[in-house]
Amino acid sequence: MGKTPRMTIPTQLVLRALLEDPTREMYGLEICQAAGLAPGTIHPILARFEGLGWLESHFEDIDPRKAGRPRRRYYRVTQHGAEQARLSMGQARIKVGDLLSFPVKPARGNA
């Protein structure tokens, strides 16, 4: 449980989304939208965090047939996870915040 995951840019984006309000439960698609990443990218990251004890998850208690959709899996940052995530993000060599502050140049020919 003491291992720290690599602080890749996608990992940091997921953590930023979760840490925006650490007391809030979020389901996968909400995290995807907040992080700007695809489900295939975030779910392995979420599984890694859960294995480290940084997240807790549970499936909502609904009847999928009545709801007309699959059950959602909700994730919440643990207190330990919030502390470790903030420390790890602070120690990351490349920080997502640094990348987001770079000016974006428009592509040529698309004016």
C-alpha positions in Angstrom: 0.0 0.0 0.0 3.0 2.3 0.3 3.9 2.3 -3.4 3.5 5.5 -5.4 2.3 5.3 -9.0 4.2 7.1 -11.8 2.8 10.6 -12.1 2.1 10.5 -15.9 0.0 13.3 -17.3 -3.1 11.1 -17.5 -2.6 10.1 -13.9 -2.3 13.7 -12.8 -5.4 14.6 -14.8 -7.4 11.9 -13.1 -6.1 13.0 -9.7 -7.0 16.6 -10.4 -10.5 15.7 -11.3 -10.9 13.6 -8.1 -9.2 16.2 -5.8 -11.4 19.0 -7.0 -13.9 17.9 -4.3 -12.4 15.0 -2.5 -15.6 14.3 -0.6 -17.7 13.9 -3.7 -18.3 10.5 -5.3 -17.9 10.4 -9.0 -18.7 7.7 -11.5 -16.4 6.7 -14.4 -17.9 8.9 -17.2 -17.9 12.0 -14.9 -14.2 11.4 -14.2 -13.5 11.0 -18.0 -15.2 14.2 -18.7 -13.5 16.1 -15.9 -10.1 14.8 -16.8 -10.6 15.0 -20.6 -9.6 11.4 -21.1 -11.2 8.2 -22.6 -12.7 5.4 -20.4 -10.0 3.0 -21.6 -7.4 5.4 -20.1 -8.9 6.2 -16.8 -10.1 2.8 -15.7 -6.7 1.2 -15.3 -5.6 4.3 -13.4 -8.6 4.1 -11.1 -7.9 0.4 -10.5 -4.3 1.2 -9.6 -5.4 3.9 -7.1 -7.9 1.6 -5.6 -5.3 -1.1 -5.1 -3.1 1.5 -3.3 -5.9 2.4 -1.0 -6.2 5.9 -2.5 -9.8 5.3 -3.7 -12.8 3.4 -2.5 -15.5 2.3 -5.0 -19.0 0.8 -5.0 -21.7 0.0 -7.5 -24.9 2.0 -7.2 -27.9 0.0 -6.0 -30.3 0.1 -9.0 -32.0 -2.4 -11.2 -30.3 -1.8 -14.6 -33.5 -3.0 -16.5 -35.7 -0.4 -14.7 -33.1 2.3 -15.0 -32.4 1.5 -18.7 -28.7 1.6 -18.2 -25.9 -0.3 -16.5 -25.1 0.3 -12.9 -22.5 3.0 -12.3 -19.4 2.4 -10.2 -18.8 5.4 -7.9 -15.3 6.3 -6.8 -14.3 8.5 -3.8 -10.8 9.5 -2.7 -9.8 8.3 0.8 -8.2 10.6 3.3 -4.9 8.7 2.9 -5.3 8.9 -0.9 -5.9 12.6 -1.0 -2.8 13.2 1.1 -0.6 10.9 -1.0 -2.0 12.2 -4.3 -1.2 15.8 -3.3 2.3 14.8 -2.2 2.9 12.8 -5.4 1.7 15.5 -7.7 3.9 18.0 -6.0 6.9 15.8 -6.5 6.1 15.0 -10.2 9.0 15.9 -12.6 6.5 17.2 -15.2 3.4 18.7 -13.8 0.2 18.9 -15.7 -0.3 22.5 -14.4 2.9 23.5 -16.1 1.7 22.0 -19.4 -1.7 23.7 -19.2 0.0 27.1 -18.9 1.8 26.9 -22.2 0.1 29.1 -24.9 -1.5 27.1 -27.7 -0.7 28.2 -31.2 -3.4 27.8 -33.8 -2.6 25.3 -36.6 -1.5 26.8 -39.9 -4.2 26.9 -42.6 -7.1 26.6 -40.2 -7.7 30.3 -39.6 
